[in-house]
Amino acid sequence: MELLNPKKFDFGHLDEKSKKIMKETVGFFEKKGKKKLKEDDHNRVWYSDFLDFQKKEKAFATLMTPAGYGDSDSRWDTTRICDFNEILGFYGLCYWYTWQVSMLGLGPIWISHNEDIKKRTADLLKNGAIFAFGLSEKEHGADLISSDMTLEELGNGNYKANGDKYYIGNANKAAIVSTFGKMKESGNYVFFAADSGHKNYELIKNVINSQSYVAEYALHDYPITEKDILSKDREAWDASLSTIAICKYNLGWASIGMCTHAFYESINHASKRKLFNRFVTDFPQIKQFFVDAYARLFAMKLFALRAKDYMRTASSTDRRYLLFNPMVKMKVTLQGEEVINLLWDVIAAKGFEKDMYFETAARDIRALPKLEGTAHVNMALIMKFMNNYFFDSDPGLPKIPKMNEFRDDTFLFNQGATTKGFEKISFHDYNAVYDSVNLSNVKIFKEQVATFKTFLEKTPPDKKQSKDLDFMLIVGELFTLAAYAQLHDPEIIGGRGTVPARLVKGSVL
C-alpha cells in the first residue's frame, strides 16, 4: 500500500473500466489545474464542469448503480468507491461532497422495494443526474423522531407533502431528493421521492458560503403518489440509518485524500526552502513533524482499507463492520485534523496563501468529523460494542481476507434493521494481531490495553459515570485506540510503503 500519487498511481487493483474512470478523473483535474480550482473555490463557482465530466464518463452511474440496474460494468463495489473518494478529496472537498450527498440520496432508493423508481433512478444516473438526501431539519437536525415534514393521505394512492428541510446537499439540482417525513394522521415514518424542479418545490437558499449548494428547501402541497413512496414505517426508519451507516464511511477517505495532497505540498515547499543556510527539512523538529504526519496518514489509510474489507464481507451473521465503519468516520477524520495541524507547523504562513491547496484543506478538514453525525454521536454508537469486543470474542469467526473482488456489495442494501441486535455482534480476539508483531511499543500498548480491560471488568462505569459525557467520551476514546490499532493487520495489508515526497513533481497540483 502507498499514498495516492495521481500522476503515477496505476490503479492496478481495479478492472479496466474502473481504471479508466479513475485516470480520466485525475486527468480532468490536472487539466483544469490548481489555479482554476482555487479561483472557483474562492468565487464559490458551482462545479458544473465536473458534473458534465462525470456525465460524459458515466462515473456516478458506473460506481453507484448496483448490479442489475445499470450497464454491465455498473455495480456497488466499495473498493473502487474508496478510490474515487480519495481522488475527489485530493483535488477538493466540494467535488467529493456532490458525490457523497448523491450517494446518500441514492441509499433509500436502492434499499427500497420500489422497483419502478430504482429503474428510473438508474436511467437518471446514466444521464448524469445528481441526488440529495432530505433528512435533516432546521429546528431538529437529524432527529428523525421530531421531523416536521408531513405526508397527508388524500385517497386513491394520492398524497400531499408539506414541510421544510435544511442543510441538504445537491438539493438545488437533484433529480430525486429522497425525503424523510411522517404520515400526518398516524405519525408513522415515510420516505418519498421529490423532484427539485417541481413547481411545488421551493428552493429557499444555500445555507453555507461554498461552491457546494447545501440547501434549505420547502414542499408546499407537493403531490405524491404511491409510485413515489420509497418506504414506510419501520422500513423508512431503517433506510435512513442504513444509508448513513453505509455512506459515513466515505468521510474518512475524503480526509485521506485531502491530507495526502497537503502532505505533498508541505514537503515540496519545505525541501526547497533554506533558513539559516539549512534546508527546512534538515531541522530535527521538522523531520519529527513529517514523520508523525506520515505515520498518522498511513495509519488512516490502512485502517480504512481494512474496514472496507469488513463492509464487503458483511452478512446477516457477521456485522463487525458496524464497529469499524463509524470509526472510519470518527477516528480517521479526527486524525486528519491532526495531520493538517502537524503539517501546518511546517508550512507555517505559506499555508494561508490563497494559491495553495493547503489553505483549502486547512479550512475543509474541519468539516469531516462533523458531517453524517458528529464525532460524539458516532462515539456513542461505537461504545455499544465495547463489552463484546473485550469480553465476548468468538474464535469461530472467519478471518476476513483483502477484498478487491470485482463484485457487487449486495448485502449493504439488504441488511434490514442496522439498529437492532448490537448485543449479538461478536468480534475476534484482538490479541491475535498484536501477538503477531514483536515490537517494543506494541508490547507496551498490549499491557495498556490489558490494564484498561481490567479496569472495565473490575470497576465498570456506574450509573452516574455513564451519564457523564466527558467521562464516557474518554472511556470511548481508550476503547477506539485498541480497535484502531488492531485493524492494521500486517498479515493482510502487507508492505511498508514509502514516503513519495518528490513523486508529485510534474503535477500542476
Steps between C-alpha positions, in 0.01 A plus 500: 500500500617852429363850508316620193711674239245581228764551232664161554243273668393227257191369686619150418259343749201613291335372182555687174179704509569610859862587417378717214259689725770566760762608247258716304390666824861575591550631146200731530637664814859516378387668179289746695801583715544629850466864401151448358399268785596769748324775304179297493534432872546866591220614267266222617440377144254214462700207361294440187819416307570207731139380481514522119819297509356227721191488276719448194702227671193353676709502816215533750285257302770234484613531860165556674257274314466152652541205266190420298370855467757668280751405233697177530795672670280679755514366854527619859862404558637660817862452391471731202270733693793548741731593213254754362451650847874540540549665161220751554626584848847551357382769260230673703239414760216659302543245220492220753198657668272496194588131453448426871158658529392333176592170661298590809203583281534170316512294820127502580424427134723193469378375840138547391277225360367744239644347183352761268683786668822298507484458123420870456792588725739285296391686185545835672851403607587406143392849400733658754245583771594580859296420811428630849415362844217701656536400862605782733288799601586845628339460840572132557819415315508127428255417782269275300243472777437876492471536124243761393482396134154347452330290236122524501296220343233622256365160388541291187877480551546876501670715762625853554824588676569810707803600699849642499841332479831660585867435424431276202788471252419498125138597572527779241550263207406151621288292266367316806509629856439201727291671766431369850182593685195377686147412402285789617225289655694215660846649554653190337825551312522525124762555230388642167657640183475868411626685193693824560361637172133464596294820533394403855863463604639825638877540503544754776875560521850362524571500872881491472768714336647246259513360147273226629129570518369394840136592480204592703194389304129479565216293356164674462212259439747300293310218320618148577363167373572144604761473226700771681497321837833338583419346838264528795497443873795304643648450154523878451675538837743221416565640152614831646738343751629236256575768241699703752679185621610423143592852391669650805791267430585722202594793722818327613613459140433866423723586794770262373496664155519852643781416741699327226493808278585726794790270590648522152462876488660541841801279437563647155493849649721413797755304297570801275511766771821599678514668840827582677680332211320168559214339317187505715474122470840468677368646825433220752162634611386518137607141445295406806194685370523322165555158655203547733278630221598219264453231764153630586402534134625154413310356798184680388519330164590158638206507738255618235618228261441227755164643601407480132569127504256455789235701316537291187477167684215605733206264534206438729732291721805728484441871553834595652517786254250690715783565747773574248288712265416779748864491610604592145256790516608608848858392566643539151352846450625618841843364416475699176472818706812398691692439175410845371601656833840332484557604140393855578785524749727427204342706225420784745391828337514342154192303599292819498588600145206506264670306220588204722288186524593498868286807566194310378591180685559680830149645475312195373667227708301631799169414336547126472476401870177700515308361201277187500480518878757674718797314642316492834194335346713236335693443822169420673433240232849352521476453876206264457754242380755544779383215723483245218834612359688447824305223673317291240744420220402219266784279373267353238464821306657491154821689434413767248723505192598801294191572290570647158268272307307647208156433645192671634473560876138391508462454876538870568156566349336186635599495865171608657521668839856611570388644831406167654698211639821681596528277805526196271796630296821328606860572407816297463769525768697818436807345669558276197611802297704655781676167569607477134727804542819487707555870568572672830235766456237241412587305814455813709171573325379144568565554869308826494203337324505216755496754784207682344312171459561417867370845594178438305460154651559591864368858511255549213341845469218543753170675425636844581813452292299359210309829485820707515571574133855621560588185692340264249663669202840439659410136563380472142819655365709243689287224351537632147879500538492122548277437200676760282837335552365145473354546154841583350555128439852457356418156359228649284633844414861407430774736388659797669431773246729793436476875540446614141629849576621599155279282284250778444741717302353560159146515634335839470378444854 
